[in-house]
Amino acid sequence: MLKVLIIGCGNIAGGFDAASSTRPVARTHAAAYTAHGQFSISACVEPDADKRAAFMTRWAVPDGCDSLDHLMATHDTASKSERFDVISICSPTTAHHADVLQALHLKPKLIFCEKPVCADVAQTQSVVQRCFDQGVLFAVNHNRRWDPEVTRLRDQLQSGQWGEIRLVTGQYNKGVLNNGSHMIDLLHDLLGPLTLIGCGTPLFDYSESDPSVPASLVSAAGVPIALTCGDASDYSLFELQVVTQRGVIAMEDGGMRWRTRLKAPSTQFAGYRALDEGQFSGGQYLQTMTNAIANIYRSVTNGEALASTGQTAMCAQLICQQMRTHSLQRTSAADAA
């Protein structure tokens, strides 16, 4: 049984699953650890006393503290058998840098961090390096890395099943780092390294420091990529369309649904080809947290490679930082003109 410490007791830690004990899939760290059966949530850290108490009750956590400092005072001298094997970082992004560095003092085998790792790319780089130097595995919750439908599409694209990839378009909102990092990481997973070509006007639909940014990019193989942004005050938006030689594959509603359209002779114009009406299928996005925890267990116990790491997260954040910087510079230049 692997012992778990959860830092931060908000929605992604357990809140999204707190109201129901009958959901078929886990949406949170606590629910996924509990459902797996080979993890024990031994402690949690949360400065809000009411939130901490509710979390401890809901997930049967025996030990809770208001800060990592207080927890470390009781665990720094603990025997090896009492140390945490896995530490989940579910605190606000601004706290991640300090939380990860403190967590390393507890000598876990693996740290599972919510994205973005840190708000500043230099801090992310330092965190990733420190974990590597200390031999601590570092997983990041870019959760579509654990989506079987995404993995299937990546394998199909790489095998040439869809022929040449002509164009990829994506739509997202709620911040280039907050949600845009998911999009860039997804594109990295499907297409490999990206180069930023240009950016549009930033949309401040999330925070002043993290606008949503439209952008043009290209893959190493020359596939053009266009990213556009909606406004998060309207609704959540995260969708992807892959235009290929043989048809179009669309991920909708964040991966909850997929649509595939194949090329076929036009029913209206002789001698022309068009796309058929297509087929819809349900996605497996809601399985991602369960799959992540299973991957983490096998990584810790059997050395299996992690699907999403600090390195992959850092690559995505570097592109996001370029997008943010270029977009804000463009806006500043336009204002000065």
C-alpha positions in Angstrom: 0.0 0.0 0.0 1.5 3.4 -1.1 1.0 6.3 1.4 -0.2 9.5 -0.1 -0.1 13.2 1.1 -2.4 15.6 -0.6 -1.5 19.3 -0.4 -4.5 21.5 -1.0 -8.0 20.3 -0.4 -10.0 22.1 -3.2 -12.0 20.9 -6.1 -9.4 18.9 -8.0 -8.1 17.3 -4.8 -11.5 15.9 -3.9 -14.2 18.5 -4.2 -15.6 17.5 -7.6 -16.3 14.1 -6.2 -17.3 15.1 -2.6 -21.0 15.2 -3.2 -21.4 11.7 -4.6 -20.2 8.3 -3.6 -21.7 6.5 -6.6 -20.0 8.1 -9.6 -18.6 5.5 -12.0 -15.4 7.4 -12.6 -13.1 9.5 -10.4 -12.6 13.2 -11.3 -10.2 14.0 -8.5 -7.0 12.9 -6.9 -8.6 11.6 -3.7 -11.3 9.6 -5.5 -8.9 8.0 -7.9 -6.4 7.1 -5.1 -9.3 5.6 -3.1 -10.8 3.7 -6.1 -7.4 2.2 -7.1 -7.2 0.3 -3.8 -3.4 0.3 -3.5 -3.1 3.8 -2.1 -3.8 5.1 1.4 -4.4 8.9 1.8 -2.4 9.3 5.0 -2.5 13.1 5.4 -3.5 16.4 3.9 -2.5 20.0 4.1 -5.0 22.8 3.8 -4.9 26.3 5.5 -8.7 26.6 5.5 -9.8 24.7 8.7 -13.3 24.0 7.5 -12.3 22.8 4.1 -9.6 20.6 5.7 -12.0 19.1 8.1 -14.6 18.4 5.4 -11.9 16.8 3.2 -10.6 14.6 6.0 -14.1 13.4 6.8 -15.1 12.7 3.2 -12.0 10.8 2.4 -11.2 9.3 5.8 -7.9 11.0 6.1 -6.4 10.4 9.5 -4.0 13.4 9.7 -4.3 17.0 8.6 -2.3 20.2 9.0 -2.7 23.8 8.1 0.7 24.1 6.5 3.6 22.0 5.2 5.8 23.4 7.9 3.7 22.0 10.6 3.4 18.6 8.9 7.2 18.5 8.3 7.8 19.2 12.0 6.2 15.8 12.7 7.5 13.9 9.7 11.1 15.2 9.1 12.5 12.7 11.7 10.0 9.9 10.8 11.3 6.5 10.0 11.4 5.4 6.3 8.2 3.3 6.8 6.3 6.3 7.9 7.2 8.6 4.9 4.9 9.4 2.1 5.4 7.5 -1.2 3.4 9.9 -3.3 2.6 13.6 -2.8 -0.2 15.3 -4.8 0.2 19.1 -5.2 -3.3 20.4 -5.5 -2.7 23.9 -4.1 -3.1 27.1 -6.1 -0.5 27.6 -8.8 1.2 30.5 -6.9 2.0 28.0 -4.1 3.4 25.2 -6.3 7.0 26.2 -6.4 7.3 26.4 -2.6 5.1 23.4 -2.1 7.2 21.1 -4.4 10.5 22.2 -2.9 9.2 21.6 0.6 7.7 18.3 -0.4 11.1 17.1 -1.6 12.3 17.3 2.0 9.8 14.5 2.8 11.6 12.3 0.3 8.7 10.9 -1.6 9.1 8.5 -4.5 6.8 10.6 -6.8 5.2 14.0 -6.8 2.0 14.4 -8.8 1.5 18.1 -9.6 -1.5 20.0 -11.0 -0.8 22.2 -14.0 0.7 24.6 -14.6 3.6 23.5 -12.5 4.5 27.1 -11.7 3.3 30.5 -13.1 6.9 31.4 -14.0 8.7 29.1 -16.5 12.1 29.6 -14.7 10.5 28.2 -11.5 9.1 25.3 -13.4 12.5 24.5 -14.8 14.1 24.7 -11.3 11.4 22.4 -9.9 11.8 19.8 -12.6 15.6 19.9 -12.2 15.4 19.5 -8.4 13.2 16.5 -8.7 15.5 15.0 -11.3 18.6 15.7 -9.2 17.0 14.0 -6.1 15.7 11.0 -8.0 12.0 11.9 -7.4 9.6 11.0 -10.2 7.5 14.0 -11.2 4.1 13.7 -12.9 2.0 16.6 -14.1 -1.7 16.5 -14.6 -1.9 17.3 -18.3 -4.6 14.7 -18.2 -5.2 14.1 -21.9 -1.9 12.2 -21.9 -3.9 9.5 -20.1 -6.9 9.6 -22.5 -7.0 6.4 -24.6 -8.8 8.2 -27.5 -5.9 10.7 -27.7 -3.4 7.9 -27.6 -5.2 6.0 -30.3 -5.4 9.1 -32.5 -1.6 9.8 -32.0 -0.8 6.2 -33.0 -3.0 6.4 -36.1 -1.5 9.7 -37.2 2.0 8.4 -36.7 1.3 5.2 -38.6 0.0 7.0 -41.6 -3.5 5.6 -41.3 -5.0 9.0 -42.1 -2.5 9.9 -44.7 -0.9 13.4 -44.7 -1.9 15.8 -42.0 -3.0 19.0 -43.8 -4.0 21.3 -40.9 -4.8 21.3 -37.2 -7.1 23.9 -35.6 -7.9 24.3 -31.9 -10.2 26.5 -29.8 -9.7 27.2 -26.1 -10.3 29.8 -23.4 -9.5 30.7 -19.8 -5.8 31.6 -20.1 -2.9 30.6 -22.3 -1.1 29.0 -19.3 -4.1 27.8 -17.4 -5.9 26.0 -20.2 -3.7 26.8 -23.2 -1.0 24.7 -21.7 -3.4 21.7 -22.0 -3.8 22.5 -25.7 -0.1 22.9 -26.4 0.7 19.7 -24.5 -2.0 17.9 -26.5 -0.5 19.2 -29.8 3.0 18.1 -28.6 1.6 14.6 -27.9 0.0 14.3 -31.3 2.5 16.2 -33.5 5.8 16.5 -31.7 7.8 19.8 -31.2 6.2 23.1 -32.3 7.5 26.4 -33.4 5.5 29.6 -32.8 4.9 31.7 -36.0 2.8 34.5 -34.7 0.2 35.6 -32.2 -3.0 37.7 -32.2 -4.5 40.1 -29.8 -4.7 38.7 -26.2 -8.1 38.1 -24.7 -8.3 38.9 -20.9 -11.0 36.3 -20.1 -9.2 34.7 -17.1 -6.7 37.0 -15.5 -4.6 40.1 -16.2 -1.4 38.0 -16.0 -2.8 35.0 -18.0 -4.8 36.1 -21.1 -6.0 33.7 -23.7 -3.9 34.1 -26.9 -4.7 33.2 -30.5 -1.7 31.9 -32.3 -0.2 30.3 -35.4 2.3 27.5 -35.0 3.9 24.8 -37.1 5.1 21.3 -36.3 8.5 19.9 -37.1 7.0 18.1 -40.0 5.5 21.3 -41.4 1.9 20.9 -40.3 0.3 24.3 -39.9 -1.7 24.9 -36.6 -4.2 27.6 -35.9 -5.4 28.3 -32.4 -8.3 30.6 -31.7 -9.9 31.7 -28.4 -13.4 32.0 -27.0 -14.4 34.0 -23.9 -14.5 32.0 -20.7 -17.3 34.2 -19.4 -19.5 32.6 -22.0 -18.7 28.9 -21.5 -15.8 26.5 -21.3 -14.2 25.8 -24.7 -11.6 23.2 -25.6 -11.9 21.5 -29.0 -9.5 20.3 -31.7 -9.9 19.4 -35.4 -7.3 17.5 -37.4 -7.7 17.8 -41.1 -6.0 14.9 -43.0 -5.7 13.5 -46.5 -8.4 11.0 -45.8 -10.8 12.8 -43.5 -11.3 15.0 -40.5 -11.2 14.0 -36.9 -12.7 16.4 -34.3 -12.4 16.3 -30.5 -15.3 18.1 -29.0 -16.3 19.2 -25.5 -12.8 18.7 -24.2 -12.7 15.1 -25.2 -16.1 14.0 -24.0 -17.2 13.4 -27.6 -15.4 12.7 -30.9 -16.5 13.0 -34.6 -14.9 11.4 -37.6 -15.7 12.4 -41.2 -14.3 10.5 -44.2 -13.9 11.7 -47.7 -16.4 10.3 -50.2 -17.8 11.0 -53.6 -20.0 14.1 -53.5 -23.8 13.3 -53.5 -24.4 16.7 -55.1 -21.7 17.4 -57.7 -20.4 14.6 -60.0 -16.6 14.3 -60.1 -16.1 16.0 -56.7 -15.2 14.6 -53.3 -16.6 15.8 -50.0 -16.8 14.8 -46.4 -19.5 12.4 -45.4 -21.9 13.1 -42.5 -19.5 11.4 -40.1 -19.9 9.4 -37.0 -20.0 10.5 -33.4 -18.6 8.5 -30.5 -18.2 9.0 -26.8 -14.8 9.9 -25.5 -12.9 8.6 -22.5 -11.9 11.9 -21.0 -13.5 11.1 -17.7 -11.2 8.1 -17.4 -8.1 10.2 -17.4 -7.7 10.6 -13.6 -8.2 6.9 -13.0 -5.6 6.1 -15.7 -3.2 8.7 -14.3 -3.2 7.1 -10.9 -2.8 3.6 -12.4 0.2 4.8 -14.4 1.6 6.4 -11.2 1.2 3.2 -9.3 3.0 1.1 -12.0 5.7 3.8 -12.3 6.5 3.7 -8.6 6.2 -0.1 -8.2 7.4 -1.4 -11.6 9.3 1.4 -13.3 6.7 2.1 -16.0 7.3 5.4 -17.9 5.0 8.3 -16.9 2.8 9.5 -19.7 3.0 13.1 -18.5 6.2 14.4 -16.9 7.8 17.6 -15.7 9.8 17.7 -18.9 6.7 17.4 -21.2 5.0 20.1 -19.1 8.0 22.4 -19.3 8.1 22.1 -23.1 4.4 23.1 -23.2 5.0 26.0 -20.9 7.9 27.4 -22.9 5.6 27.7 -25.9 2.8 29.2 -23.8 5.3 31.8 -22.4 6.3 32.7 -25.9 2.7 33.1 -26.9 1.9 35.3 -23.9 5.1 37.5 -24.4 4.6 38.0 -28.1 0.9 38.8 -27.8 1.4 41.4 -25.1 4.3 43.0 -27.0 2.1 43.3 -30.0 -0.6 44.9 -28.0 1.9 47.3 -26.4 3.3 48.3 -29.8 -0.2 48.9 -31.1 -1.1 51.1 -28.1 2.1 53.1 -28.6 1.4 53.7 -32.3 
